């Protein structure tokens, strides 16, 4: 159940992030992007966040969700094939959920 919602959230985040990142990538790189190893280190050191989910997107982009179980902070990143990681969204109150799929009505 938790994994299902997390997968849905990750998929939605991936779709949104790829839409937001693909067009303005060059401009975003100067503002919210850095080499992946630096971003991961910063998220761990400053926010106590570790990777919680990952997904592959179009054109070789990788979406990752980082979160802290202690503080509830979370960050969604997208990494390009060249290793640049861009921050797409962040917030508070991260929870891992496992929700079952809705029961499908078989009546036609």
DRENKOLBA-656804 format. One record per atom (N, C-alpha, C): residue number from 0; residue in three letters; atom name; x, y, z. Coordinates in Angstrom, 1 decimal. Example, Ala and Ser with C-alpha at 12.3 -4.5 7.8 and 13.67 -1.06 7.14 Angstrom:
REC     n   res   atom       px       py       pz
REC     0   ala      N     13.2     -5.7      7.8
REC     0   ala     CA     12.3     -4.5      7.8
REC     0   ala      C     13.2     -3.3      7.8
REC     1   ser      N     12.8     -2.2      7.1
REC     1   ser     CA     13.7     -1.1      7.1
REC     1   ser      C     12.9      0.0      7.9
END
This chain:
REC     n   res   atom       px       py       pz
REC     0   unk      N      0.8     -1.2      0.0
REC     0   unk     CA      0.0      0.0      0.0
REC     0   unk      C      0.9      1.3      0.0
REC     1   unk      N      1.9      1.3      0.9
REC     1   unk     CA      2.8      2.5      0.9
REC     1   unk      C      3.5      2.6     -0.4
REC     2   unk      N      4.0      1.5     -0.9
REC     2   unk     CA      4.8      1.5     -2.1
REC     2   unk      C      4.0      1.9     -3.3
REC     3   unk      N      2.7      1.6     -3.3
REC     3   unk     CA      1.8      2.0     -4.4
REC     3   unk      C      1.7      3.5     -4.5
REC     4   unk      N      1.4      4.1     -3.4
REC     4   unk     CA      1.2      5.6     -3.4
REC     4   unk      C      2.5      6.3     -3.7
REC     5   unk      N      3.6      5.7     -3.1
REC     5   unk     CA      4.9      6.3     -3.4
REC     5   unk      C      5.2      6.2     -4.9
REC     6   unk      N      4.9      5.0     -5.5
REC     6   unk     CA      5.1      4.9     -6.9
REC     6   unk      C      4.3      5.9     -7.7
REC     7   unk      N      3.0      6.1     -7.3
REC     7   unk     CA      2.1      7.0     -8.0
REC     7   unk      C      2.7      8.4     -7.8
REC     8   unk      N      3.1      8.8     -6.6
REC     8   unk     CA      3.7     10.1     -6.4
REC     8   unk      C      4.9     10.3     -7.2
REC     9   unk      N      5.8      9.3     -7.2
REC     9   unk     CA      7.0      9.4     -7.9
REC     9   unk      C      6.7      9.5     -9.4
REC    10   unk      N      5.8      8.8     -9.9
REC    10   unk     CA      5.4      8.9    -11.4
REC    10   unk      C      4.9     10.3    -11.7
REC    11   unk      N      4.0     10.8    -10.8
REC    11   unk     CA      3.5     12.2    -11.0
REC    11   unk      C      4.6     13.2    -10.9
REC    12   unk      N      5.4     13.0    -10.0
REC    12   unk     CA      6.6     14.0     -9.8
REC    12   unk      C      7.5     13.9    -11.0
REC    13   unk      N      7.7     12.7    -11.5
REC    13   unk     CA      8.5     12.6    -12.7
REC    13   unk      C      7.9     13.3    -13.9
REC    14   unk      N      6.6     13.1    -14.1
REC    14   unk     CA      6.0     13.7    -15.2
REC    14   unk      C      6.0     15.2    -15.1
REC    15   unk      N      5.7     15.7    -13.9
REC    15   unk     CA      5.8     17.2    -13.7
REC    15   unk      C      7.2     17.7    -13.9
REC    16   unk      N      8.1     17.0    -13.2
REC    16   unk     CA      9.5     17.5    -13.3
REC    16   unk      C     10.1     17.5    -14.7
REC    17   unk      N      9.8     16.4    -15.4
REC    17   unk     CA     10.3     16.4    -16.8
REC    17   unk      C      9.7     17.5    -17.6
REC    18   unk      N      8.5     17.8    -17.4
REC    18   unk     CA      7.8     18.9    -18.1
REC    18   unk      C      8.5     20.2    -17.7
REC    19   unk      N      8.7     20.4    -16.4
REC    19   unk     CA      9.3     21.7    -16.0
REC    19   unk      C     10.7     21.8    -16.3
REC    20   unk      N     11.5     20.7    -16.4
REC    20   unk     CA     12.9     20.8    -16.5
REC    20   unk      C     13.3     20.8    -18.0
REC    21   unk      N     12.6     20.1    -18.9
REC    21   unk     CA     13.1     19.9    -20.2
REC    21   unk      C     13.2     21.2    -21.0
REC    22   unk      N     12.2     22.1    -20.9
REC    22   unk     CA     12.3     23.3    -21.7
REC    22   unk      C     13.3     24.3    -21.2
REC    23   unk      N     13.2     24.7    -19.9
REC    23   unk     CA     14.1     25.7    -19.4
REC    23   unk      C     15.4     25.1    -18.8
REC    24   unk      N     15.9     24.0    -19.2
REC    24   unk     CA     17.0     23.3    -18.6
REC    24   unk      C     18.3     24.2    -18.5
REC    25   unk      N     18.6     24.9    -19.6
REC    25   unk     CA     19.8     25.7    -19.7
REC    25   unk      C     19.7     26.8    -18.6
REC    26   unk      N     18.6     27.5    -18.5
REC    26   unk     CA     18.5     28.6    -17.6
REC    26   unk      C     18.5     28.0    -16.1
REC    27   unk      N     17.8     26.9    -15.9
REC    27   unk     CA     17.8     26.3    -14.6
REC    27   unk      C     19.1     25.9    -14.1
REC    28   unk      N     20.0     25.4    -15.0
REC    28   unk     CA     21.3     24.9    -14.6
REC    28   unk      C     22.1     26.0    -13.8
REC    29   unk      N     21.9     27.2    -14.2
REC    29   unk     CA     22.7     28.3    -13.6
REC    29   unk      C     22.1     28.6    -12.2
REC    30   unk      N     20.9     28.2    -11.9
REC    30   unk     CA     20.2     28.6    -10.7
REC    30   unk      C     20.1     27.5     -9.7
REC    31   unk      N     19.5     26.3    -10.1
REC    31   unk     CA     19.2     25.3     -9.1
REC    31   unk      C     19.8     24.0     -9.5
REC    32   unk      N     20.9     24.0    -10.2
REC    32   unk     CA     21.6     22.7    -10.6
REC    32   unk      C     23.1     22.7    -10.2
REC    33   unk      N     23.5     21.5    -10.0
REC    33   unk     CA     24.9     21.2     -9.7
REC    33   unk      C     25.3     19.8    -10.0
REC    34   unk      N     26.5     19.4    -10.0
REC    34   unk     CA     26.8     18.0    -10.2
REC    34   unk      C     26.1     17.1     -9.2
REC    35   unk      N     25.7     15.9     -9.6
REC    35   unk     CA     24.8     15.1     -8.7
REC    35   unk      C     25.5     14.8     -7.3
REC    36   unk      N     26.8     14.5     -7.3
REC    36   unk     CA     27.4     14.1     -6.1
REC    36   unk      C     27.4     15.3     -5.1
REC    37   unk      N     27.5     16.5     -5.6
REC    37   unk     CA     27.4     17.7     -4.7
REC    37   unk      C     26.0     17.9     -4.1
REC    38   unk      N     25.0     17.7     -5.0
REC    38   unk     CA     23.6     17.8     -4.6
REC    38   unk      C     23.2     16.8     -3.5
REC    39   unk      N     23.6     15.5     -3.8
REC    39   unk     CA     23.3     14.4     -2.8
REC    39   unk      C     24.0     14.7     -1.5
REC    40   unk      N     25.2     15.1     -1.5
REC    40   unk     CA     26.0     15.4     -0.3
REC    40   unk      C     25.3     16.6      0.5
REC    41   unk      N     24.9     17.6     -0.2
REC    41   unk     CA     24.3     18.8      0.4
REC    41   unk      C     22.9     18.4      1.1
REC    42   unk      N     22.1     17.6      0.3
REC    42   unk     CA     20.8     17.2      0.9
REC    42   unk      C     21.0     16.3      2.1
REC    43   unk      N     22.0     15.5      2.2
REC    43   unk     CA     22.3     14.6      3.3
REC    43   unk      C     22.8     15.5      4.5
REC    44   unk      N     23.8     16.3      4.2
REC    44   unk     CA     24.4     17.1      5.3
REC    44   unk      C     23.5     18.2      5.9
REC    45   unk      N     22.8     18.9      5.0
REC    45   unk     CA     22.1     20.1      5.5
REC    45   unk      C     20.7     19.7      5.9
REC    46   unk      N     20.1     18.7      5.3
REC    46   unk     CA     18.7     18.4      5.5
REC    46   unk      C     18.4     17.0      6.1
REC    47   unk      N     19.5     16.1      6.1
REC    47   unk     CA     19.3     14.8      6.6
REC    47   unk      C     18.5     13.9      5.6
REC    48   unk      N     18.5     14.3      4.4
REC    48   unk     CA     17.7     13.5      3.4
REC    48   unk      C     18.5     12.5      2.7
REC    49   unk      N     17.8     11.3      2.4
REC    49   unk     CA     18.4     10.3      1.6
REC    49   unk      C     17.4      9.9      0.6
REC    50   unk      N     17.9      9.2     -0.4
REC    50   unk     CA     17.1      8.8     -1.6
REC    50   unk      C     16.0      7.8     -1.1
REC    51   unk      N     14.7      8.1     -1.5
REC    51   unk     CA     13.6      7.3     -1.2
REC    51   unk      C     13.0      6.7     -2.4
REC    52   unk      N     13.1      7.3     -3.6
REC    52   unk     CA     12.5      6.7     -4.8
REC    52   unk      C     13.3      7.2     -6.0
REC    53   unk      N     13.2      6.5     -7.1
REC    53   unk     CA     13.9      6.8     -8.3
REC    53   unk      C     13.0      6.4     -9.5
REC    54   unk      N     13.1      7.1    -10.6
REC    54   unk     CA     12.4      6.8    -11.8
REC    54   unk      C     13.1      7.3    -13.0
REC    55   unk      N     13.0      6.6    -14.1
REC    55   unk     CA     13.6      7.0    -15.4
REC    55   unk      C     12.6      7.8    -16.2
REC    56   unk      N     13.1      8.9    -16.8
REC    56   unk     CA     12.2      9.7    -17.7
REC    56   unk      C     12.7      9.7    -19.1
REC    57   unk      N     12.1     10.5    -19.9
REC    57   unk     CA     12.5     10.7    -21.3
REC    57   unk      C     13.9     11.2    -21.4
REC    58   unk      N     14.5     10.9    -22.5
REC    58   unk     CA     15.8     11.5    -22.9
REC    58   unk      C     16.9     11.2    -21.8
REC    59   unk      N     16.8     10.1    -21.1
REC    59   unk     CA     17.8      9.7    -20.2
REC    59   unk      C     17.8     10.4    -18.9
REC    60   unk      N     16.7     11.2    -18.6
REC    60   unk     CA     16.7     11.9    -17.3
REC    60   unk      C     16.3     11.0    -16.2
REC    61   unk      N     16.8     11.2    -15.0
REC    61   unk     CA     16.4     10.4    -13.8
REC    61   unk      C     15.8     11.3    -12.8
REC    62   unk      N     14.6     10.9    -12.3
REC    62   unk     CA     14.0     11.6    -11.2
REC    62   unk      C     14.2     10.9     -9.9
REC    63   unk      N     14.6     11.6     -8.8
REC    63   unk     CA     14.8     11.0     -7.5
REC    63   unk      C     14.1     11.8     -6.5
REC    64   unk      N     13.5     11.1     -5.5
REC    64   unk     CA     12.9     11.8     -4.3
REC    64   unk      C     13.8     11.5     -3.1
REC    65   unk      N     14.2     12.6     -2.5
REC    65   unk     CA     15.1     12.5     -1.2
REC    65   unk      C     14.2     12.9     -0.1
REC    66   unk      N     14.3     12.3      1.1
REC    66   unk     CA     13.5     12.7      2.2
REC    66   unk      C     14.2     12.4      3.5
REC    67   unk      N     13.8     13.1      4.6
REC    67   unk     CA     14.3     12.8      5.9
REC    67   unk      C     13.1     12.2      6.8
REC    68   unk      N     13.3     11.0      7.3
REC    68   unk     CA     12.3     10.4      8.2
REC    68   unk      C     12.2     11.2      9.5
REC    69   unk      N     13.3     11.9      9.9
REC    69   unk     CA     13.3     12.6     11.2
REC    69   unk      C     12.6     14.0     11.1
REC    70   unk      N     12.8     14.7     10.0
REC    70   unk     CA     12.2     16.1      9.9
REC    70   unk      C     11.0     16.1      9.0
REC    71   unk      N     10.9     15.2      8.1
REC    71   unk     CA      9.8     15.2      7.1
REC    71   unk      C     10.1     16.0      5.9
REC    72   unk      N     11.3     16.6      5.8
REC    72   unk     CA     11.6     17.4      4.6
REC    72   unk      C     11.8     16.5      3.4
REC    73   unk      N     11.5     17.0      2.2
REC    73   unk     CA     11.7     16.2      1.0
REC    73   unk      C     12.1     17.1     -0.1
REC    74   unk      N     12.8     16.5     -1.1
REC    74   unk     CA     13.3     17.2     -2.3
REC    74   unk      C     13.2     16.3     -3.5
REC    75   unk      N     12.7     16.8     -4.6
REC    75   unk     CA     12.6     16.1     -5.9
REC    75   unk      C     13.7     16.7     -6.8
REC    76   unk      N     14.5     15.8     -7.3
REC    76   unk     CA     15.6     16.2     -8.3
REC    76   unk      C     15.4     15.5     -9.6
REC    77   unk      N     16.0     16.1    -10.6
REC    77   unk     CA     16.1     15.5    -11.9
REC    77   unk      C     17.5     15.6    -12.4
REC    78   unk      N     18.1     14.5    -12.8
REC    78   unk     CA     19.5     14.4    -13.2
REC    78   unk      C     19.5     14.2    -14.7
REC    79   unk      N     20.3     15.0    -15.4
REC    79   unk     CA     20.4     14.8    -16.9
REC    79   unk      C     21.5     13.8    -17.2
REC    80   unk      N     21.5     13.3    -18.4
REC    80   unk     CA     22.6     12.3    -18.8
REC    80   unk      C     24.0     12.8    -18.5
REC    81   unk      N     24.2     14.2    -18.5
REC    81   unk     CA     25.6     14.7    -18.3
REC    81   unk      C     25.9     14.8    -16.8
REC    82   unk      N     25.0     14.3    -15.9
REC    82   unk     CA     25.4     14.3    -14.5
REC    82   unk      C     25.0     15.6    -13.7
REC    83   unk      N     24.3     16.5    -14.4
REC    83   unk     CA     23.9     17.7    -13.7
REC    83   unk      C     22.5     17.4    -13.0
REC    84   unk      N     22.4     17.7    -11.8
REC    84   unk     CA     21.2     17.5    -11.0
REC    84   unk      C     20.5     18.8    -10.7
REC    85   unk      N     19.2     18.9    -11.0
REC    85   unk     CA     18.5     20.1    -10.8
REC    85   unk      C     17.4     19.8     -9.7
REC    86   unk      N     17.2     20.8     -8.8
REC    86   unk     CA     16.2     20.8     -7.8
REC    86   unk      C     14.9     21.2     -8.5
REC    87   unk      N     13.8     20.3     -8.3
REC    87   unk     CA     12.6     20.6     -9.0
REC    87   unk      C     11.5     21.0     -8.0
REC    88   unk      N     11.5     20.4     -6.8
REC    88   unk     CA     10.5     20.8     -5.8
REC    88   unk      C     11.0     20.4     -4.4
REC    89   unk      N     10.5     21.0     -3.4
REC    89   unk     CA     10.9     20.6     -2.0
REC    89   unk      C      9.7     21.0     -1.1
REC    90   unk      N      9.7     20.4      0.1
REC    90   unk     CA      8.7     20.7      1.0
REC    90   unk      C      8.8     20.0      2.3
REC    91   unk      N      7.8     19.9      3.1
REC    91   unk     CA      7.7     19.3      4.4
REC    91   unk      C      6.6     18.2      4.5
REC    92   unk      N      6.6     17.5      5.6
REC    92   unk     CA      5.6     16.5      5.9
REC    92   unk      C      5.6     15.3      5.0
REC    93   unk      N      6.8     14.9      4.6
REC    93   unk     CA      6.9     13.7      3.8
REC    93   unk      C      6.5     12.4      4.6
REC    94   unk      N      5.7     11.6      3.9
REC    94   unk     CA      5.2     10.3      4.5
REC    94   unk      C      5.3      9.3      3.5
REC    95   unk      N      5.7      8.1      3.9
REC    95   unk     CA      5.6      6.9      3.0
REC    95   unk      C      4.3      6.2      3.3
REC    96   unk      N      3.6      6.0      2.2
REC    96   unk     CA      2.2      5.4      2.3
REC    96   unk      C      2.2      4.2      1.4
REC    97   unk      N      1.3      3.3      1.8
REC    97   unk     CA      1.1      2.1      1.0
REC    97   unk      C     -0.4      1.9      0.9
REC    98   unk      N     -1.0      2.4     -0.2
REC    98   unk     CA     -2.4      2.3     -0.4
REC    98   unk      C     -2.7      1.3     -1.5
REC    99   unk      N     -3.8      0.6     -1.3
REC    99   unk     CA     -4.2     -0.4     -2.3
REC    99   unk      C     -4.9      0.3     -3.4
REC   100   unk      N     -4.8     -0.3     -4.6
REC   100   unk     CA     -5.5      0.2     -5.7
REC   100   unk      C     -7.0      0.2     -5.5
REC   101   unk      N     -7.8      1.1     -6.0
REC   101   unk     CA     -9.2      1.1     -5.8
REC   101   unk      C     -9.8     -0.2     -6.4
REC   102   unk      N    -10.8     -0.7     -5.8
REC   102   unk     CA    -11.5     -1.9     -6.4
REC   102   unk      C    -12.2     -1.4     -7.6
REC   103   unk      N    -12.0     -2.2     -8.7
REC   103   unk     CA    -12.7     -1.8     -9.9
REC   103   unk      C    -14.0     -2.5    -10.0
REC   104   unk      N    -15.0     -1.7    -10.4
REC   104   unk     CA    -16.4     -2.1    -10.5
REC   104   unk      C    -16.5     -3.0    -11.7
REC   105   unk      N    -17.0     -4.3    -11.6
REC   105   unk     CA    -17.1     -5.2    -12.7
REC   105   unk      C    -18.4     -5.1    -13.4
REC   106   unk      N    -19.3     -4.3    -12.8
REC   106   unk     CA    -20.6     -4.1    -13.5
REC   106   unk      C    -20.5     -3.2    -14.7
REC   107   unk      N    -21.0     -3.6    -15.8
REC   107   unk     CA    -20.9     -2.8    -17.0
REC   107   unk      C    -22.2     -2.0    -17.3
END
